[in-house]
Amino acid sequence: MPEHKATVAAEIGLHARAAAVFVRAVTATGLPVTIRKPGHSAVDARSLLEVMTEDFAHGCEVVLNVTADALPAGKSPAEVDEALAGLAALLEAPEAR
């Protein structure tokens, strides 16, 4: 499955508002997206608590992924890649939308 790397651009990292905006965007994709720091375990990107607990700080590189066995029926790899690219772009925006 595709994976996308991004750098967290929000000045306060993925805390409070920025994390909530990101989690809502992930949930809207309908995909079981995970997020992790390189070399760390992945957490469910649909969980605000898990995202905020991981301390994804400003400037931190993250990896977004959807595992092939968790791909919902009807979603093509191209749709997954497009969704992950959009989520990566959201993380790289200086301010949460």
Rosetta blueprint (number, residue, H / E / L):
1 M L
2 P L
3 E E
4 H E
5 K E
6 A E
7 T E
8 V L
9 A L
10 A L
11 E L
12 I L
13 G L
14 L L
15 H L
16 A L
17 R H
18 A H
19 A H
20 A H
21 V H
22 F H
23 V H
24 R H
25 A H
26 V H
27 T H
28 A H
29 T H
30 G L
31 L L
32 P L
33 V L
34 T E
35 I E
36 R E
37 K L
38 P L
39 G L
40 H L
41 S L
42 A L
43 V E
44 D E
45 A L
46 R L
47 S L
48 L H
49 L H
50 E H
51 V H
52 M H
53 T H
54 E L
55 D L
56 F L
57 A L
58 H L
59 G L
60 C L
61 E E
62 V E
63 V E
64 L E
65 N E
66 V L
67 T L
68 A H
69 D H
70 A H
71 L L
72 P L
73 A L
74 G L
75 K L
76 S L
77 P H
78 A H
79 E H
80 V H
81 D H
82 E H
83 A H
84 L H
85 A H
86 G H
87 L H
88 A H
89 A H
90 L H
91 L H
92 E H
93 A L
94 P L
95 E L
96 A L
97 R L
